[in-house]
Amino acid sequence: MILVTTAGKVGSETVRLLRERDVPVRVLVRDPAKATARALAEAGAEIATGDLGVPASIDEAMSGVSGVVLVSPAVPAQELNVVASAARAGAGHVVKATSKAPADSPIARRRWQAEIEAGLAASGIPHTLLRSNAYMQNVLALAPAIAKTSSFGSSAGKGRSGLVDARDVAAVAEDAMIRAGVPEQIAEMNAQAFSLTADGDAEWVTEDVPSLLGRPARSFEQFTADYAAAFS
Ligand SMILES: NC(=O)c1ccc[n+]([C@@H]2O[C@H](COP(=O)([O-])OP(=O)(O)OC[C@H]3O[C@@H](n4cnc5c(N)ncnc54)[C@H](OP(=O)(O)O)[C@@H]3O)[C@@H](O)[C@H]2O)c1
């Protein structure tokens, strides 16, 4: 049994892909009545109701689990709760969604990722880190402005950013598994990230998706075609 810790962008697609391969999968959600949770249940996933801030609910969801796909808003205490629970349950592998995560980053959420990665390493559980650049789905936040004005603004200036479709991150997570809020702070971190992007900090892409999946990564053109309705 694989436990996927949330049903967000990456988590829900990971569950869907695992079920497509008939892999037994359980997904932890806060609200099983949400449409995403209901769709995943229909696809054959077990739904565990819980909260990553409540260790007992994680332990319950962890019962009989051999592998964990750790993807969440990446609050250190919450993801480290999952790591501790996985260690108690003797899980064999953790695949964690992360980002550029230097421990001395000026952006707090990158330092938090570093803290979680360190905790995961210290747990001794074999693991895979999916270190992604920005998800294409972030662009959906601009969709209302684009639909209205056919344009958007950004404080990243001419800084370029590598992008990956969150569905491809999920496909890599599935593959790896099979093979082995504080609003003000968030706003501040976003501003810091844009400022670093303006300086070229985000101008990187990797060949990980094509080399691991044996097919091209989804292009940004494909992404915009798939989500065209949101922008029109
Ligand atoms: N966005 C990017 O550009 C980017 C780039 C690189 C890496 N990443 C990494 O990707 C990860 C985020 O993945 P994502 O984009 O798939 O997430 P997401 O779409 O934002 O979904 C987050 C999910 O977490 C659930 N959740 C929040 N708090 C919870 C709690 N206390 N207990 C249980 N569930 C909780 C939410 O459920 P509800 O429906 O109940 O709210 C939601 O389903 C982070 O580690 C981030 O650093 C993101």
The ligand as an ORCA input file, in Angstrom:
! r2SCAN-3c Opt
* xyz 0 1
  N       4.116     25.272     -6.810
  C       5.357     25.191     -7.268
  O       5.774     25.903     -8.198
  C       6.312     24.178     -6.674
  C       7.573     24.009     -7.255
  C       8.452     23.066     -6.701
  C       8.048     22.308     -5.605
  N       6.803     22.513     -5.071
  C       6.453     21.728     -3.876
  O       5.254     20.985     -4.085
  C       4.620     20.813     -2.814
  C       3.177     21.245     -2.914
  O       2.540     20.333     -3.778
  P       1.205     20.682     -4.561
  O       1.436     21.905     -5.379
  O       0.713     19.437     -5.190
  O       0.235     21.084     -3.338
  P      -1.176     21.820     -3.467
  O      -1.785     21.612     -4.804
  O      -0.969     23.212     -2.973
  O      -2.055     21.012     -2.436
  C      -1.812     21.040     -1.070
  C      -2.711     19.980     -0.448
  O      -2.334     19.858      0.922
  C      -3.533     19.687      1.654
  N      -3.265     20.130      3.035
  C      -2.894     21.360      3.450
  N      -2.698     21.352      4.771
  C      -2.962     20.093      5.205
  C      -2.959     19.472      6.477
  N      -2.633     20.124      7.608
  N      -3.290     18.145      6.551
  C      -3.640     17.454      5.421
  N      -3.666     17.995      4.200
  C      -3.320     19.298      4.090
  C      -4.571     20.535      0.949
  O      -5.820     19.981      1.228
  P      -7.170     20.829      1.441
  O      -7.966     20.562      0.190
  O      -7.774     20.215      2.656
  O      -6.793     22.273      1.607
  C      -4.173     20.308     -0.521
  O      -4.831     19.159     -1.028
  C       5.420     21.637     -1.796
  O       6.357     20.807     -1.161
  C       6.124     22.630     -2.700
  O       7.312     23.144     -2.118
  C       5.924     23.400     -5.583
*
